Amino acid sequence: MFKRIVGCLLAACAFAAPVQAQDFLSESGPVFSVFGRWAPVENMQPVEGQVFKAVFDTSEGAKDGAINWRFDSAARYINLLADNGVPAEYIHVAIVVHGSASWDVTNDTAYSRKYPDRANPNREVVAKMLEKGVRFFICGQAAASHGIRNEDLLPGVTMTLSQTVANSVLHNEGFTNIP
């Protein structure tokens, strides 16, 4: 009996946690207004004058019909910096996709090969992020394993040799990985 009660309580907490975690995300913009929401805080670490070069390594595909959480996280990063005085020319973000996330940067025709009769819910997010200078790379090895070709990619997404090579090149350019 005790195990059942504990199990029920743990299950209730698991379902409540994601809702609570999203409640604090009250601000949107200034760069992306529909996604990349963030919470205002009293910042004690100055960011003005810094140049930010960040890589968001993205291997987990989006949940059914949702925006990829790593794309949203990168948008939040940009919004936070922009709202706290960092000029756009000092914010450089790259997203390297591989694994099941590979499908999140494909056009609707390719996406429907994996998810029949569905449009890619990430296509507009990717387009808006590219428009603001975010660079998207797809691991060629993951793409090949999924049967994804260059012509299957959303406009502006770059096919690379591999996720590891893409990250190496970006590190040579001064980018650091964001966990």
Secondary structure, 3 states (H helix, E strand, C coil): CHHHHHHHHHHHHHHHHHHHHHHCCCECCCCCCCCCCECCCCCCCCCCCCCEEEEEEECCCCCCCCCCHHHHHHHHHHHHHHHCCCCHHHEEEEEEECHHHHHHHECHHHHHHHCCCCCCCCHHHHHHHHHCCCEEEEEHHHHHHHCCCHHHECCCEEEECCHHHHHHHHHHCCCEEEC
